[in-house]
Structures are given as structure tokens and as C-alpha cells.
Amino acid sequence: MTQERISRIRAALERELAPLELEIQDDSARHAGHAGAREGGHFRVRLVSESFRGKTAIQRHRLVYAAVGSLMGRDIHALNIDARTPEEISS
């Protein structure tokens, strides 16, 4: 189930944000027993995309949430986001 969820998250982010780098980590085991965790997993995503250029952190998070919106509550319960531009990782 976890790999299927990660595949769906990856597909949504790649389709909407065309990331140059994308890492998805399942942190669900760290939240076992947490209320609401049954409705989806806890994930950490790190992505680098040109789509974030000129955007604030809140705007970047909104772009990520918009990309995975249909997966919220079903595949994703919580999402930890690290969203950067290419310049932010090369400096």
C-alpha cells in the first residue's frame, strides 16, 4: 500500500510541478496510533522546481497541496514539505 501511495503522490507532483528533484519519504510508522492516521499516511516530500521561482513558502506549499489535493484524506493524512528552486540548492 505504501508504494502505491508514493507512486500516486509522485505522479501528481511530477504532472503538476515538473520537479527537477523529488524525494518522498513515508513517515507513517512514526505516527502509528495518531488519530486520523487511518485516513492516509504521513509523508515528507522534498522537491526542487522552477515552479517555485518568485514564490513565498506559503505559495509553494499551496502549489504542492493543489497538486496532491485529490489524494488528501485518502492517501495522505499529513505532508511535510521542503520546496525549493534550483538556485536554493546550489548555493
PDB file of N, CA, C and O in Angstrom:
ATOM      1  N   MET A   1       0.810  -1.203   0.000  1.00  0.00           N
ATOM      2  CA  MET A   1       0.000   0.000   0.000  1.00  0.00           C
ATOM      3  C   MET A   1       0.854   1.268   0.000  1.00  0.00           C
ATOM      4  O   MET A   1       0.536   2.239  -0.686  1.00  0.00           O
ATOM      5  N   THR A   2       1.936   1.249   0.772  1.00  0.00           N
ATOM      6  CA  THR A   2       2.790   2.434   0.854  1.00  0.00           C
ATOM      7  C   THR A   2       3.384   2.786  -0.500  1.00  0.00           C
ATOM      8  O   THR A   2       3.380   3.953  -0.894  1.00  0.00           O
ATOM      9  N   GLN A   3       3.893   1.795  -1.214  1.00  0.00           N
ATOM     10  CA  GLN A   3       4.490   2.072  -2.531  1.00  0.00           C
ATOM     11  C   GLN A   3       3.440   2.616  -3.501  1.00  0.00           C
ATOM     12  O   GLN A   3       3.746   3.482  -4.321  1.00  0.00           O
ATOM     13  N   GLU A   4       2.228   2.122  -3.415  1.00  0.00           N
ATOM     14  CA  GLU A   4       1.153   2.630  -4.273  1.00  0.00           C
ATOM     15  C   GLU A   4       0.866   4.090  -3.953  1.00  0.00           C
ATOM     16  O   GLU A   4       0.690   4.906  -4.858  1.00  0.00           O
ATOM     17  N   ARG A   5       0.820   4.416  -2.673  1.00  0.00           N
ATOM     18  CA  ARG A   5       0.594   5.809  -2.268  1.00  0.00           C
ATOM     19  C   ARG A   5       1.721   6.706  -2.766  1.00  0.00           C
ATOM     20  O   ARG A   5       1.478   7.779  -3.319  1.00  0.00           O
ATOM     21  N   ILE A   6       2.949   6.257  -2.564  1.00  0.00           N
ATOM     22  CA  ILE A   6       4.100   7.047  -3.008  1.00  0.00           C
ATOM     23  C   ILE A   6       4.048   7.226  -4.527  1.00  0.00           C
ATOM     24  O   ILE A   6       4.348   8.311  -5.026  1.00  0.00           O
ATOM     25  N   SER A   7       3.679   6.204  -5.254  1.00  0.00           N
ATOM     26  CA  SER A   7       3.582   6.305  -6.719  1.00  0.00           C
ATOM     27  C   SER A   7       2.533   7.333  -7.130  1.00  0.00           C
ATOM     28  O   SER A   7       2.750   8.099  -8.069  1.00  0.00           O
ATOM     29  N   ARG A   8       1.402   7.355  -6.437  1.00  0.00           N
ATOM     30  CA  ARG A   8       0.356   8.331  -6.762  1.00  0.00           C
ATOM     31  C   ARG A   8       0.797   9.754  -6.422  1.00  0.00           C
ATOM     32  O   ARG A   8       0.527  10.690  -7.174  1.00  0.00           O
ATOM     33  N   ILE A   9       1.472   9.908  -5.296  1.00  0.00           N
ATOM     34  CA  ILE A   9       1.994  11.230  -4.914  1.00  0.00           C
ATOM     35  C   ILE A   9       3.020  11.694  -5.936  1.00  0.00           C
ATOM     36  O   ILE A   9       2.970  12.833  -6.400  1.00  0.00           O
ATOM     37  N   ARG A  10       3.949  10.814  -6.285  1.00  0.00           N
ATOM     38  CA  ARG A  10       4.989  11.138  -7.273  1.00  0.00           C
ATOM     39  C   ARG A  10       4.361  11.567  -8.602  1.00  0.00           C
ATOM     40  O   ARG A  10       4.753  12.582  -9.178  1.00  0.00           O
ATOM     41  N   ALA A  11       3.398  10.801  -9.082  1.00  0.00           N
ATOM     42  CA  ALA A  11       2.756  11.103 -10.369  1.00  0.00           C
ATOM     43  C   ALA A  11       2.082  12.473 -10.333  1.00  0.00           C
ATOM     44  O   ALA A  11       2.194  13.244 -11.286  1.00  0.00           O
ATOM     45  N   ALA A  12       1.389  12.777  -9.246  1.00  0.00           N
ATOM     46  CA  ALA A  12       0.693  14.065  -9.138  1.00  0.00           C
ATOM     47  C   ALA A  12       1.684  15.230  -9.119  1.00  0.00           C
ATOM     48  O   ALA A  12       1.475  16.236  -9.797  1.00  0.00           O
ATOM     49  N   LEU A  13       2.758  15.096  -8.344  1.00  0.00           N
ATOM     50  CA  LEU A  13       3.749  16.172  -8.262  1.00  0.00           C
ATOM     51  C   LEU A  13       4.508  16.336  -9.572  1.00  0.00           C
ATOM     52  O   LEU A  13       4.776  17.461  -9.995  1.00  0.00           O
ATOM     53  N   GLU A  14       4.853  15.238 -10.209  1.00  0.00           N
ATOM     54  CA  GLU A  14       5.563  15.325 -11.495  1.00  0.00           C
ATOM     55  C   GLU A  14       4.679  15.958 -12.562  1.00  0.00           C
ATOM     56  O   GLU A  14       5.154  16.770 -13.356  1.00  0.00           O
ATOM     57  N   ARG A  15       3.415  15.601 -12.589  1.00  0.00           N
ATOM     58  CA  ARG A  15       2.490  16.131 -13.584  1.00  0.00           C
ATOM     59  C   ARG A  15       2.289  17.638 -13.415  1.00  0.00           C
ATOM     60  O   ARG A  15       2.280  18.379 -14.398  1.00  0.00           O
ATOM     61  N   GLU A  16       2.130  18.082 -12.188  1.00  0.00           N
ATOM     62  CA  GLU A  16       1.779  19.488 -11.936  1.00  0.00           C
ATOM     63  C   GLU A  16       2.978  20.426 -11.780  1.00  0.00           C
ATOM     64  O   GLU A  16       2.900  21.593 -12.164  1.00  0.00           O
ATOM     65  N   LEU A  17       4.088  19.927 -11.220  1.00  0.00           N
ATOM     66  CA  LEU A  17       5.195  20.822 -10.876  1.00  0.00           C
ATOM     67  C   LEU A  17       6.503  20.528 -11.600  1.00  0.00           C
ATOM     68  O   LEU A  17       7.465  21.282 -11.451  1.00  0.00           O
ATOM     69  N   ALA A  18       6.561  19.461 -12.372  1.00  0.00           N
ATOM     70  CA  ALA A  18       7.757  19.097 -13.138  1.00  0.00           C
ATOM     71  C   ALA A  18       9.041  19.279 -12.317  1.00  0.00           C
ATOM     72  O   ALA A  18       9.927  20.034 -12.718  1.00  0.00           O
ATOM     73  N   PRO A  19       9.144  18.601 -11.185  1.00  0.00           N
ATOM     74  CA  PRO A  19      10.322  18.798 -10.336  1.00  0.00           C
ATOM     75  C   PRO A  19      11.598  18.291 -10.982  1.00  0.00           C
ATOM     76  O   PRO A  19      11.607  17.278 -11.681  1.00  0.00           O
ATOM     77  N   LEU A  20      12.674  19.023 -10.728  1.00  0.00           N
ATOM     78  CA  LEU A  20      14.000  18.606 -11.172  1.00  0.00           C
ATOM     79  C   LEU A  20      14.533  17.533 -10.224  1.00  0.00           C
ATOM     80  O   LEU A  20      15.299  16.659 -10.630  1.00  0.00           O
ATOM     81  N   GLU A  21      14.123  17.609  -8.969  1.00  0.00           N
ATOM     82  CA  GLU A  21      14.453  16.610  -7.956  1.00  0.00           C
ATOM     83  C   GLU A  21      13.202  16.360  -7.140  1.00  0.00           C
ATOM     84  O   GLU A  21      12.437  17.284  -6.864  1.00  0.00           O
ATOM     85  N   LEU A  22      12.994  15.107  -6.753  1.00  0.00           N
ATOM     86  CA  LEU A  22      11.828  14.751  -5.947  1.00  0.00           C
ATOM     87  C   LEU A  22      12.166  13.566  -5.061  1.00  0.00           C
ATOM     88  O   LEU A  22      12.556  12.503  -5.544  1.00  0.00           O
ATOM     89  N   GLU A  23      12.011  13.761  -3.762  1.00  0.00           N
ATOM     90  CA  GLU A  23      12.185  12.690  -2.790  1.00  0.00           C
ATOM     91  C   GLU A  23      10.907  12.601  -1.968  1.00  0.00           C
ATOM     92  O   GLU A  23      10.370  13.616  -1.524  1.00  0.00           O
ATOM     93  N   ILE A  24      10.429  11.382  -1.770  1.00  0.00           N
ATOM     94  CA  ILE A  24       9.232  11.163  -0.965  1.00  0.00           C
ATOM     95  C   ILE A  24       9.568  10.121   0.081  1.00  0.00           C
ATOM     96  O   ILE A  24      10.023   9.023  -0.240  1.00  0.00           O
ATOM     97  N   GLN A  25       9.342  10.471   1.328  1.00  0.00           N
ATOM     98  CA  GLN A  25       9.632   9.564   2.435  1.00  0.00           C
ATOM     99  C   GLN A  25       8.342   9.302   3.199  1.00  0.00           C
ATOM    100  O   GLN A  25       7.600  10.233   3.512  1.00  0.00           O
ATOM    101  N   ASP A  26       8.080   8.056   3.494  1.00  0.00           N
ATOM    102  CA  ASP A  26       6.905   7.670   4.277  1.00  0.00           C
ATOM    103  C   ASP A  26       7.275   7.706   5.756  1.00  0.00           C
ATOM    104  O   ASP A  26       8.103   6.916   6.210  1.00  0.00           O
ATOM    105  N   ASP A  27       6.666   8.616   6.506  1.00  0.00           N
ATOM    106  CA  ASP A  27       6.901   8.747   7.942  1.00  0.00           C
ATOM    107  C   ASP A  27       5.744   8.176   8.762  1.00  0.00           C
ATOM    108  O   ASP A  27       5.650   8.438   9.961  1.00  0.00           O
ATOM    109  N   SER A  28       4.875   7.408   8.137  1.00  0.00           N
ATOM    110  CA  SER A  28       3.666   6.915   8.792  1.00  0.00           C
ATOM    111  C   SER A  28       3.953   6.110  10.056  1.00  0.00           C
ATOM    112  O   SER A  28       3.218   6.223  11.037  1.00  0.00           O
ATOM    113  N   ALA A  29       4.991   5.314  10.048  1.00  0.00           N
ATOM    114  CA  ALA A  29       5.300   4.473  11.208  1.00  0.00           C
ATOM    115  C   ALA A  29       5.563   5.312  12.454  1.00  0.00           C
ATOM    116  O   ALA A  29       5.296   4.867  13.570  1.00  0.00           O
ATOM    117  N   ARG A  30       6.078   6.506  12.274  1.00  0.00           N
ATOM    118  CA  ARG A  30       6.364   7.398  13.401  1.00  0.00           C
ATOM    119  C   ARG A  30       5.087   7.967  14.006  1.00  0.00           C
ATOM    120  O   ARG A  30       5.111   8.530  15.100  1.00  0.00           O
ATOM    121  N   HIS A  31       3.973   7.820  13.295  1.00  0.00           N
ATOM    122  CA  HIS A  31       2.705   8.393  13.751  1.00  0.00           C
ATOM    123  C   HIS A  31       1.645   7.325  14.017  1.00  0.00           C
ATOM    124  O   HIS A  31       0.454   7.630  14.078  1.00  0.00           O
ATOM    125  N   ALA A  32       2.074   6.094  14.173  1.00  0.00           N
ATOM    126  CA  ALA A  32       1.128   4.993  14.415  1.00  0.00           C
ATOM    127  C   ALA A  32       0.287   5.300  15.646  1.00  0.00           C
ATOM    128  O   ALA A  32       0.803   5.728  16.679  1.00  0.00           O
ATOM    129  N   GLY A  33      -1.012   5.074  15.521  1.00  0.00           N
ATOM    130  CA  GLY A  33      -1.928   5.326  16.623  1.00  0.00           C
ATOM    131  C   GLY A  33      -2.450   6.744  16.673  1.00  0.00           C
ATOM    132  O   GLY A  33      -3.355   7.044  17.451  1.00  0.00           O
ATOM    133  N   HIS A  34      -1.898   7.616  15.861  1.00  0.00           N
ATOM    134  CA  HIS A  34      -2.343   9.007  15.810  1.00  0.00           C
ATOM    135  C   HIS A  34      -3.760   9.074  15.246  1.00  0.00           C
ATOM    136  O   HIS A  34      -4.057   8.453  14.225  1.00  0.00           O
ATOM    137  N   ALA A  35      -4.616   9.818  15.901  1.00  0.00           N
ATOM    138  CA  ALA A  35      -5.998   9.959  15.421  1.00  0.00           C
ATOM    139  C   ALA A  35      -5.998  10.510  14.007  1.00  0.00           C
ATOM    140  O   ALA A  35      -5.327  11.504  13.726  1.00  0.00           O
ATOM    141  N   GLY A  36      -6.727   9.887  13.133  1.00  0.00           N
ATOM    142  CA  GLY A  36      -6.803  10.336  11.743  1.00  0.00           C
ATOM    143  C   GLY A  36      -5.806   9.660  10.827  1.00  0.00           C
ATOM    144  O   GLY A  36      -5.943   9.733   9.606  1.00  0.00           O
ATOM    145  N   ALA A  37      -4.804   9.003  11.391  1.00  0.00           N
ATOM    146  CA  ALA A  37      -3.765   8.376  10.568  1.00  0.00           C
ATOM    147  C   ALA A  37      -4.318   7.241   9.719  1.00  0.00           C
ATOM    148  O   ALA A  37      -3.680   6.826   8.751  1.00  0.00           O
ATOM    149  N   ARG A  38      -5.494   6.734  10.069  1.00  0.00           N
ATOM    150  CA  ARG A  38      -6.099   5.650   9.281  1.00  0.00           C
ATOM    151  C   ARG A  38      -6.573   6.148   7.918  1.00  0.00           C
ATOM    152  O   ARG A  38      -6.736   5.354   6.992  1.00  0.00           O
ATOM    153  N   GLU A  39      -6.794   7.449   7.789  1.00  0.00           N
ATOM    154  CA  GLU A  39      -7.296   8.012   6.533  1.00  0.00           C
ATOM    155  C   GLU A  39      -6.187   8.375   5.556  1.00  0.00           C
ATOM    156  O   GLU A  39      -6.453   9.048   4.560  1.00  0.00           O
ATOM    157  N   GLY A  40      -4.995   7.966   5.802  1.00  0.00           N
ATOM    158  CA  GLY A  40      -3.875   8.255   4.904  1.00  0.00           C
ATOM    159  C   GLY A  40      -2.580   8.268   5.671  1.00  0.00           C
ATOM    160  O   GLY A  40      -2.570   8.227   6.901  1.00  0.00           O
ATOM    161  N   GLY A  41      -1.488   8.324   4.939  1.00  0.00           N
ATOM    162  CA  GLY A  41      -0.176   8.276   5.565  1.00  0.00           C
ATOM    163  C   GLY A  41       0.418   9.647   5.820  1.00  0.00           C
ATOM    164  O   GLY A  41      -0.088  10.668   5.354  1.00  0.00           O
ATOM    165  N   HIS A  42       1.492   9.640   6.562  1.00  0.00           N
ATOM    166  CA  HIS A  42       2.283  10.837   6.840  1.00  0.00           C
ATOM    167  C   HIS A  42       3.504  10.783   5.924  1.00  0.00           C
ATOM    168  O   HIS A  42       4.271   9.821   5.958  1.00  0.00           O
ATOM    169  N   PHE A  43       3.675  11.803   5.121  1.00  0.00           N
ATOM    170  CA  PHE A  43       4.766  11.812   4.154  1.00  0.00           C
ATOM    171  C   PHE A  43       5.588  13.082   4.251  1.00  0.00           C
ATOM    172  O   PHE A  43       5.093  14.147   4.621  1.00  0.00           O
ATOM    173  N   ARG A  44       6.857  12.935   3.907  1.00  0.00           N
ATOM    174  CA  ARG A  44       7.787  14.063   3.802  1.00  0.00           C
ATOM    175  C   ARG A  44       8.182  14.143   2.338  1.00  0.00           C
ATOM    176  O   ARG A  44       8.643  13.156   1.764  1.00  0.00           O
ATOM    177  N   VAL A  45       8.006  15.315   1.726  1.00  0.00           N
ATOM    178  CA  VAL A  45       8.423  15.488   0.337  1.00  0.00           C
ATOM    179  C   VAL A  45       9.446  16.608   0.261  1.00  0.00           C
ATOM    180  O   VAL A  45       9.311  17.651   0.900  1.00  0.00           O
ATOM    181  N   ARG A  46      10.455  16.366  -0.527  1.00  0.00           N
ATOM    182  CA  ARG A  46      11.479  17.378  -0.833  1.00  0.00           C
ATOM    183  C   ARG A  46      11.495  17.490  -2.339  1.00  0.00           C
ATOM    184  O   ARG A  46      11.761  16.513  -3.039  1.00  0.00           O
ATOM    185  N   LEU A  47      11.208  18.695  -2.846  1.00  0.00           N
ATOM    186  CA  LEU A  47      11.224  18.857  -4.285  1.00  0.00           C
ATOM    187  C   LEU A  47      11.845  20.177  -4.681  1.00  0.00           C
ATOM    188  O   LEU A  47      11.759  21.183  -3.978  1.00  0.00           O
ATOM    189  N   VAL A  48      12.476  20.125  -5.842  1.00  0.00           N
ATOM    190  CA  VAL A  48      13.120  21.284  -6.441  1.00  0.00           C
ATOM    191  C   VAL A  48      12.420  21.509  -7.767  1.00  0.00           C
ATOM    192  O   VAL A  48      12.340  20.605  -8.598  1.00  0.00           O
ATOM    193  N   SER A  49      11.908  22.730  -7.963  1.00  0.00           N
ATOM    194  CA  SER A  49      11.163  23.011  -9.184  1.00  0.00           C
ATOM    195  C   SER A  49      11.276  24.482  -9.572  1.00  0.00           C
ATOM    196  O   SER A  49      11.334  25.365  -8.716  1.00  0.00           O
ATOM    197  N   GLU A  50      11.307  24.719 -10.859  1.00  0.00           N
ATOM    198  CA  GLU A  50      11.263  26.082 -11.383  1.00  0.00           C
ATOM    199  C   GLU A  50       9.934  26.743 -11.032  1.00  0.00           C
ATOM    200  O   GLU A  50       9.848  27.970 -10.981  1.00  0.00           O
ATOM    201  N   SER A  51       8.904  25.946 -10.792  1.00  0.00           N
ATOM    202  CA  SER A  51       7.576  26.473 -10.463  1.00  0.00           C
ATOM    203  C   SER A  51       7.585  27.315  -9.190  1.00  0.00           C
ATOM    204  O   SER A  51       6.675  28.116  -8.975  1.00  0.00           O
ATOM    205  N   PHE A  52       8.595  27.145  -8.350  1.00  0.00           N
ATOM    206  CA  PHE A  52       8.657  27.862  -7.083  1.00  0.00           C
ATOM    207  C   PHE A  52       9.359  29.218  -7.186  1.00  0.00           C
ATOM    208  O   PHE A  52       9.382  29.985  -6.224  1.00  0.00           O
ATOM    209  N   ARG A  53       9.919  29.502  -8.334  1.00  0.00           N
ATOM    210  CA  ARG A  53      10.657  30.750  -8.510  1.00  0.00           C
ATOM    211  C   ARG A  53       9.747  31.958  -8.230  1.00  0.00           C
ATOM    212  O   ARG A  53       8.653  32.065  -8.784  1.00  0.00           O
ATOM    213  N   GLY A  54      10.219  32.855  -7.368  1.00  0.00           N
ATOM    214  CA  GLY A  54       9.484  34.073  -7.043  1.00  0.00           C
ATOM    215  C   GLY A  54       8.299  33.858  -6.103  1.00  0.00           C
ATOM    216  O   GLY A  54       7.516  34.781  -5.877  1.00  0.00           O
ATOM    217  N   LYS A  55       8.160  32.658  -5.558  1.00  0.00           N
ATOM    218  CA  LYS A  55       7.032  32.345  -4.681  1.00  0.00           C
ATOM    219  C   LYS A  55       7.491  32.313  -3.219  1.00  0.00           C
ATOM    220  O   LYS A  55       8.620  31.928  -2.915  1.00  0.00           O
ATOM    221  N   THR A  56       6.597  32.723  -2.331  1.00  0.00           N
ATOM    222  CA  THR A  56       6.873  32.618  -0.901  1.00  0.00           C
ATOM    223  C   THR A  56       6.714  31.161  -0.476  1.00  0.00           C
ATOM    224  O   THR A  56       6.218  30.335  -1.242  1.00  0.00           O
ATOM    225  N   ALA A  57       7.136  30.855   0.741  1.00  0.00           N
ATOM    226  CA  ALA A  57       6.991  29.490   1.259  1.00  0.00           C
ATOM    227  C   ALA A  57       5.519  29.078   1.270  1.00  0.00           C
ATOM    228  O   ALA A  57       5.200  27.946   0.905  1.00  0.00           O
ATOM    229  N   ILE A  58       4.635  29.954   1.672  1.00  0.00           N
ATOM    230  CA  ILE A  58       3.202  29.629   1.704  1.00  0.00           C
ATOM    231  C   ILE A  58       2.678  29.364   0.295  1.00  0.00           C
ATOM    232  O   ILE A  58       1.911  28.423   0.090  1.00  0.00           O
ATOM    233  N   GLN A  59       3.080  30.174  -0.670  1.00  0.00           N
ATOM    234  CA  GLN A  59       2.647  29.963  -2.055  1.00  0.00           C
ATOM    235  C   GLN A  59       3.167  28.631  -2.595  1.00  0.00           C
ATOM    236  O   GLN A  59       2.462  27.942  -3.332  1.00  0.00           O
ATOM    237  N   ARG A  60       4.376  28.275  -2.239  1.00  0.00           N
ATOM    238  CA  ARG A  60       4.957  26.997  -2.675  1.00  0.00           C
ATOM    239  C   ARG A  60       4.167  25.827  -2.085  1.00  0.00           C
ATOM    240  O   ARG A  60       3.849  24.864  -2.783  1.00  0.00           O
ATOM    241  N   HIS A  61       3.858  25.926  -0.803  1.00  0.00           N
ATOM    242  CA  HIS A  61       3.081  24.866  -0.155  1.00  0.00           C
ATOM    243  C   HIS A  61       1.698  24.748  -0.789  1.00  0.00           C
ATOM    244  O   HIS A  61       1.190  23.642  -0.968  1.00  0.00           O
ATOM    245  N   ARG A  62       1.097  25.868  -1.124  1.00  0.00           N
ATOM    246  CA  ARG A  62      -0.212  25.834  -1.783  1.00  0.00           C
ATOM    247  C   ARG A  62      -0.133  25.135  -3.135  1.00  0.00           C
ATOM    248  O   ARG A  62      -1.046  24.399  -3.509  1.00  0.00           O
ATOM    249  N   LEU A  63       0.952  25.362  -3.869  1.00  0.00           N
ATOM    250  CA  LEU A  63       1.132  24.676  -5.154  1.00  0.00           C
ATOM    251  C   LEU A  63       1.236  23.167  -4.954  1.00  0.00           C
ATOM    252  O   LEU A  63       0.652  22.390  -5.709  1.00  0.00           O
ATOM    253  N   VAL A  64       1.981  22.762  -3.936  1.00  0.00           N
ATOM    254  CA  VAL A  64       2.137  21.323  -3.653  1.00  0.00           C
ATOM    255  C   VAL A  64       0.789  20.733  -3.251  1.00  0.00           C
ATOM    256  O   VAL A  64       0.395  19.685  -3.761  1.00  0.00           O
ATOM    257  N   TYR A  65       0.081  21.399  -2.341  1.00  0.00           N
ATOM    258  CA  TYR A  65      -1.223  20.890  -1.903  1.00  0.00           C
ATOM    259  C   TYR A  65      -2.222  20.857  -3.053  1.00  0.00           C
ATOM    260  O   TYR A  65      -3.047  19.946  -3.125  1.00  0.00           O
ATOM    261  N   ALA A  66      -2.163  21.824  -3.943  1.00  0.00           N
ATOM    262  CA  ALA A  66      -3.056  21.804  -5.109  1.00  0.00           C
ATOM    263  C   ALA A  66      -2.751  20.601  -5.999  1.00  0.00           C
ATOM    264  O   ALA A  66      -3.660  19.983  -6.554  1.00  0.00           O
ATOM    265  N   ALA A  67      -1.469  20.274  -6.130  1.00  0.00           N
ATOM    266  CA  ALA A  67      -1.064  19.140  -6.977  1.00  0.00           C
ATOM    267  C   ALA A  67      -1.546  17.804  -6.412  1.00  0.00           C
ATOM    268  O   ALA A  67      -1.905  16.906  -7.173  1.00  0.00           O
ATOM    269  N   VAL A  68      -1.555  17.669  -5.095  1.00  0.00           N
ATOM    270  CA  VAL A  68      -1.930  16.392  -4.477  1.00  0.00           C
ATOM    271  C   VAL A  68      -3.313  16.431  -3.838  1.00  0.00           C
ATOM    272  O   VAL A  68      -3.688  15.514  -3.106  1.00  0.00           O
ATOM    273  N   GLY A  69      -4.057  17.472  -4.107  1.00  0.00           N
ATOM    274  CA  GLY A  69      -5.353  17.685  -3.462  1.00  0.00           C
ATOM    275  C   GLY A  69      -6.290  16.493  -3.481  1.00  0.00           C
ATOM    276  O   GLY A  69      -6.947  16.207  -2.480  1.00  0.00           O
ATOM    277  N   SER A  70      -6.362  15.797  -4.597  1.00  0.00           N
ATOM    278  CA  SER A  70      -7.277  14.657  -4.694  1.00  0.00           C
ATOM    279  C   SER A  70      -6.818  13.472  -3.840  1.00  0.00           C
ATOM    280  O   SER A  70      -7.589  12.541  -3.609  1.00  0.00           O
ATOM    281  N   LEU A  71      -5.564  13.502  -3.370  1.00  0.00           N
ATOM    282  CA  LEU A  71      -5.026  12.404  -2.557  1.00  0.00           C
ATOM    283  C   LEU A  71      -5.155  12.660  -1.057  1.00  0.00           C
ATOM    284  O   LEU A  71      -4.947  11.752  -0.252  1.00  0.00           O
ATOM    285  N   MET A  72      -5.497  13.892  -0.682  1.00  0.00           N
ATOM    286  CA  MET A  72      -5.611  14.245   0.721  1.00  0.00           C
ATOM    287  C   MET A  72      -6.786  13.510   1.362  1.00  0.00           C
ATOM    288  O   MET A  72      -7.879  13.449   0.799  1.00  0.00           O
ATOM    289  N   GLY A  73      -6.541  12.953   2.547  1.00  0.00           N
ATOM    290  CA  GLY A  73      -7.571  12.240   3.276  1.00  0.00           C
ATOM    291  C   GLY A  73      -7.740  10.797   2.846  1.00  0.00           C
ATOM    292  O   GLY A  73      -8.333   9.994   3.566  1.00  0.00           O
ATOM    293  N   ARG A  74      -7.225  10.469   1.685  1.00  0.00           N
ATOM    294  CA  ARG A  74      -7.311   9.086   1.193  1.00  0.00           C
ATOM    295  C   ARG A  74      -5.925   8.455   1.254  1.00  0.00           C
ATOM    296  O   ARG A  74      -5.723   7.454   1.942  1.00  0.00           O
ATOM    297  N   ASP A  75      -4.982   9.033   0.542  1.00  0.00           N
ATOM    298  CA  ASP A  75      -3.602   8.538   0.551  1.00  0.00           C
ATOM    299  C   ASP A  75      -2.721   9.330   1.513  1.00  0.00           C
ATOM    300  O   ASP A  75      -1.752   8.799   2.056  1.00  0.00           O
ATOM    301  N   ILE A  76      -3.060  10.597   1.721  1.00  0.00           N
ATOM    302  CA  ILE A  76      -2.228  11.489   2.541  1.00  0.00           C
ATOM    303  C   ILE A  76      -3.051  12.034   3.701  1.00  0.00           C
ATOM    304  O   ILE A  76      -4.128  12.598   3.511  1.00  0.00           O
ATOM    305  N   HIS A  77      -2.521  11.853   4.901  1.00  0.00           N
ATOM    306  CA  HIS A  77      -3.117  12.480   6.084  1.00  0.00           C
ATOM    307  C   HIS A  77      -2.332  13.750   6.429  1.00  0.00           C
ATOM    308  O   HIS A  77      -2.918  14.780   6.762  1.00  0.00           O
ATOM    309  N   ALA A  78      -1.016  13.663   6.346  1.00  0.00           N
ATOM    310  CA  ALA A  78      -0.152  14.797   6.672  1.00  0.00           C
ATOM    311  C   ALA A  78       1.020  14.839   5.703  1.00  0.00           C
ATOM    312  O   ALA A  78       1.514  13.810   5.243  1.00  0.00           O
ATOM    313  N   LEU A  79       1.452  16.066   5.407  1.00  0.00           N
ATOM    314  CA  LEU A  79       2.515  16.263   4.430  1.00  0.00           C
ATOM    315  C   LEU A  79       3.501  17.293   4.951  1.00  0.00           C
ATOM    316  O   LEU A  79       3.125  18.426   5.250  1.00  0.00           O
ATOM    317  N   ASN A  80       4.764  16.901   5.058  1.00  0.00           N
ATOM    318  CA  ASN A  80       5.847  17.795   5.438  1.00  0.00           C
ATOM    319  C   ASN A  80       6.534  18.183   4.130  1.00  0.00           C
ATOM    320  O   ASN A  80       7.006  17.315   3.397  1.00  0.00           O
ATOM    321  N   ILE A  81       6.592  19.485   3.833  1.00  0.00           N
ATOM    322  CA  ILE A  81       7.049  19.941   2.517  1.00  0.00           C
ATOM    323  C   ILE A  81       8.338  20.749   2.621  1.00  0.00           C
ATOM    324  O   ILE A  81       8.442  21.669   3.433  1.00  0.00           O
ATOM    325  N   ASP A  82       9.309  20.401   1.799  1.00  0.00           N
ATOM    326  CA  ASP A  82      10.532  21.181   1.600  1.00  0.00           C
ATOM    327  C   ASP A  82      10.550  21.497   0.106  1.00  0.00           C
ATOM    328  O   ASP A  82      10.900  20.642  -0.707  1.00  0.00           O
ATOM    329  N   ALA A  83      10.175  22.726  -0.255  1.00  0.00           N
ATOM    330  CA  ALA A  83      10.028  23.133  -1.656  1.00  0.00           C
ATOM    331  C   ALA A  83      11.028  24.233  -1.979  1.00  0.00           C
ATOM    332  O   ALA A  83      11.004  25.298  -1.362  1.00  0.00           O
ATOM    333  N   ARG A  84      11.909  23.980  -2.945  1.00  0.00           N
ATOM    334  CA  ARG A  84      12.990  24.919  -3.262  1.00  0.00           C
ATOM    335  C   ARG A  84      13.136  25.130  -4.765  1.00  0.00           C
ATOM    336  O   ARG A  84      12.649  24.338  -5.572  1.00  0.00           O
ATOM    337  N   THR A  85      13.808  26.202  -5.115  1.00  0.00           N
ATOM    338  CA  THR A  85      14.176  26.452  -6.509  1.00  0.00           C
ATOM    339  C   THR A  85      15.566  25.852  -6.727  1.00  0.00           C
ATOM    340  O   THR A  85      16.273  25.553  -5.766  1.00  0.00           O
ATOM    341  N   PRO A  86      15.957  25.675  -8.002  1.00  0.00           N
ATOM    342  CA  PRO A  86      17.300  25.132  -8.267  1.00  0.00           C
ATOM    343  C   PRO A  86      18.413  25.978  -7.634  1.00  0.00           C
ATOM    344  O   PRO A  86      19.404  25.430  -7.152  1.00  0.00           O
ATOM    345  N   GLU A  87      18.261  27.284  -7.633  1.00  0.00           N
ATOM    346  CA  GLU A  87      19.296  28.152  -7.045  1.00  0.00           C
ATOM    347  C   GLU A  87      19.441  27.941  -5.548  1.00  0.00           C
ATOM    348  O   GLU A  87      20.536  28.083  -5.004  1.00  0.00           O
ATOM    349  N   GLU A  88      18.361  27.607  -4.888  1.00  0.00           N
ATOM    350  CA  GLU A  88      18.399  27.429  -3.439  1.00  0.00           C
ATOM    351  C   GLU A  88      19.133  26.171  -3.003  1.00  0.00           C
ATOM    352  O   GLU A  88      19.569  26.071  -1.856  1.00  0.00           O
ATOM    353  N   ILE A  89      19.270  25.217  -3.905  1.00  0.00           N
ATOM    354  CA  ILE A  89      20.020  24.013  -3.541  1.00  0.00           C
ATOM    355  C   ILE A  89      21.468  24.076  -4.003  1.00  0.00           C
ATOM    356  O   ILE A  89      22.311  23.334  -3.498  1.00  0.00           O
ATOM    357  N   SER A  90      21.767  24.953  -4.956  1.00  0.00           N
ATOM    358  CA  SER A  90      23.130  25.013  -5.486  1.00  0.00           C
ATOM    359  C   SER A  90      23.990  26.048  -4.774  1.00  0.00           C
ATOM    360  O   SER A  90      25.198  26.118  -5.001  1.00  0.00           O
ATOM    361  N   SER A  91      23.379  26.841  -3.925  1.00  0.00           N
ATOM    362  CA  SER A  91      24.162  27.875  -3.228  1.00  0.00           C
ATOM    363  C   SER A  91      24.591  27.445  -1.854  1.00  0.00           C
ATOM    364  O   SER A  91      25.254  28.205  -1.148  1.00  0.00           O
TER     365      SER A  91
END
